[in-house]
Amino acid sequence: MRRKSNLASFLPCFAAALVAWAAPGSAQVADAHALQPLFASDQAIDLRLELPFAAVTRGGNTDYQPARLAYALPSGETIATDLRVRERGKSRRVACSFPPLLLNFRTGTLRGTLLEGQNRLKLVTHCEPREANAQFVHLEYLAYRVLNLVTDTSLRVRPVNVTYFDRDRGREIARGPGILLEDETSFAARSELASIDDERVERARYDAAALALVETFEYFIGNTDWSALAGPAGSKCCHNVVPLARADGVLLPIIYDFDASGIVDPPYALPDQRLRITSVRTRVYRGPCRDLAALRATFAPFEEKRAQIRELYEQYAPLAPKSRDKALAYIDDFYAVLADPKNVERAFRFSCAK
């Protein structure tokens, strides 16, 4: 890198476990001070990414390509570093002209910089170079921020504004918002957790409270594009969930990829036909059947953070008024369900996994 200028007995235990797991500073994960510099702030960063765009986005190409990333310091200095880039994701390769990217850094060159400690980073990009697509990025970013509010056992994110420069054409090709997502390996290291190689995972292996909160969060954002039990055939478990093991062998579900959720609602997000819904805006609870008292314990972190969740959307400046109002209405619908026992019964017990 170089610088240049310019269940009677069970329920109390379950509730206590859920609160302990969800609360900031929980013993389940390392304290927030262990966060790397990149994720210690929520202030957006301006980035310039130079890459051979055609080579990176060639259909099905998963080979890394050489690239260069630069960002400006408050002092006006610019930090630039060489890296490798490739496209990632599956559905968006088909649906979008601008795929999400995987950034691979030379860690030894990053010491003393904002990127210190980074090896691989997922970059969530805008699907198309239109303002509506920018709003989808902002909405997915806020979904991650809500998850961070209700549990420390979650990946951290940093908003960025990216200028993309195509080396082959010698010109700028796009500008748009993005999200840098903490790598699960880095999260595991700071949280003292270990990865596993299983293709399938039994529900009983998970921390019950941790999995219950994840199931409720996915319902909160209207996301059905996930599984904590299995992934595609022949691959490691799971789908948009990384199971990480504590020292005692119990698993914690680490979730990501929320762009196909109802709260984001991009045009390329299609509902799972097996669920018999016609829109991703339709919430479907995909957890097991629990009695109402157990469900209330699961809802507690969301109810406790309700004001802060609303504040996130109200105060996030890049979010357009129309997007903000739509998201807040969707959130209000979630809390309306929680407020009515009949709605809770209908939403969480009629369709639960028996």
RAQUI-V742970 format. One record per residue. N is the residue number from 0. RES is the residue in one small letter. SS is DSSP state (H for helix, E for strand, C for the rest). Layout:
n=<N,N>
res=<RES,RES>
ss=<SS,SS>
This chain:
n=<0,1,2,3,4,5,6,7,8,9,10,11,12,13,14,15,16,17,18,19,20,21,22,23,24,25,26,27,28,29,30,31,32,33,34,35,36,37,38,39,40,41,42,43,44,45,46,47,48,49,50,51,52,53,54,55,56,57,58,59,60,61,62,63,64,65,66,67,68,69,70,71,72,73,74,75,76,77,78,79,80,81,82,83,84,85,86,87,88,89,90,91,92,93,94,95,96,97,98,99,100,101,102,103,104,105,106,107,108,109,110,111,112,113,114,115,116,117,118,119,120,121,122,123,124,125,126,127,128,129,130,131,132,133,134,135,136,137,138,139,140,141,142,143,144,145,146,147,148,149,150,151,152,153,154,155,156,157,158,159,160,161,162,163,164,165,166,167,168,169,170,171,172,173,174,175,176,177,178,179,180,181,182,183,184,185,186,187,188,189,190,191,192,193,194,195,196,197,198,199,200,201,202,203,204,205,206,207,208,209,210,211,212,213,214,215,216,217,218,219,220,221,222,223,224,225,226,227,228,229,230,231,232,233,234,235,236,237,238,239,240,241,242,243,244,245,246,247,248,249,250,251,252,253,254,255,256,257,258,259,260,261,262,263,264,265,266,267,268,269,270,271,272,273,274,275,276,277,278,279,280,281,282,283,284,285,286,287,288,289,290,291,292,293,294,295,296,297,298,299,300,301,302,303,304,305,306,307,308,309,310,311,312,313,314,315,316,317,318,319,320,321,322,323,324,325,326,327,328,329,330,331,332,333,334,335,336,337,338,339,340,341,342,343,344,345,346,347,348,349,350,351,352,353>
res=<m,r,r,k,s,n,l,a,s,f,l,p,c,f,a,a,a,l,v,a,w,a,a,p,g,s,a,q,v,a,d,a,h,a,l,q,p,l,f,a,s,d,q,a,i,d,l,r,l,e,l,p,f,a,a,v,t,r,g,g,n,t,d,y,q,p,a,r,l,a,y,a,l,p,s,g,e,t,i,a,t,d,l,r,v,r,e,r,g,k,s,r,r,v,a,c,s,f,p,p,l,l,l,n,f,r,t,g,t,l,r,g,t,l,l,e,g,q,n,r,l,k,l,v,t,h,c,e,p,r,e,a,n,a,q,f,v,h,l,e,y,l,a,y,r,v,l,n,l,v,t,d,t,s,l,r,v,r,p,v,n,v,t,y,f,d,r,d,r,g,r,e,i,a,r,g,p,g,i,l,l,e,d,e,t,s,f,a,a,r,s,e,l,a,s,i,d,d,e,r,v,e,r,a,r,y,d,a,a,a,l,a,l,v,e,t,f,e,y,f,i,g,n,t,d,w,s,a,l,a,g,p,a,g,s,k,c,c,h,n,v,v,p,l,a,r,a,d,g,v,l,l,p,i,i,y,d,f,d,a,s,g,i,v,d,p,p,y,a,l,p,d,q,r,l,r,i,t,s,v,r,t,r,v,y,r,g,p,c,r,d,l,a,a,l,r,a,t,f,a,p,f,e,e,k,r,a,q,i,r,e,l,y,e,q,y,a,p,l,a,p,k,s,r,d,k,a,l,a,y,i,d,d,f,y,a,v,l,a,d,p,k,n,v,e,r,a,f,r,f,s,c,a,k>
ss=<C,E,E,E,C,C,C,H,H,H,H,H,H,H,H,H,H,H,H,H,H,H,C,C,C,C,C,C,C,C,C,H,H,H,C,C,H,H,H,C,C,C,C,C,E,E,E,E,E,E,E,C,H,H,H,H,H,C,C,C,C,C,C,C,E,E,E,E,E,E,E,E,C,C,C,C,C,E,E,E,E,E,E,E,E,E,E,C,C,C,H,H,H,H,H,C,C,C,C,C,E,E,E,E,E,C,H,H,H,C,C,C,C,C,C,C,C,C,C,E,E,E,E,E,C,C,C,C,C,C,H,H,H,H,H,H,H,H,H,H,H,H,H,H,H,H,H,H,H,H,C,C,C,C,C,C,E,E,E,E,E,E,E,E,E,E,C,C,C,C,E,E,E,E,E,E,E,E,E,E,E,C,C,H,H,H,H,H,H,H,H,C,C,E,E,C,C,C,C,E,C,C,H,H,H,E,C,H,H,H,H,H,H,H,H,H,H,H,H,H,H,C,C,C,C,C,E,C,C,E,C,C,C,C,C,C,C,C,E,C,E,E,E,E,E,C,C,C,C,C,E,E,E,E,E,C,C,C,C,C,C,C,C,C,C,C,C,C,C,C,C,C,H,H,H,C,C,C,C,C,C,C,C,C,C,C,C,E,C,C,C,H,H,H,H,H,H,H,H,H,H,H,H,H,C,H,H,H,H,H,H,H,H,H,H,C,C,C,C,C,H,H,H,H,H,H,H,H,H,H,H,H,H,H,H,H,H,H,H,C,H,H,H,H,H,H,H,H,C,C,C,C,E,C>
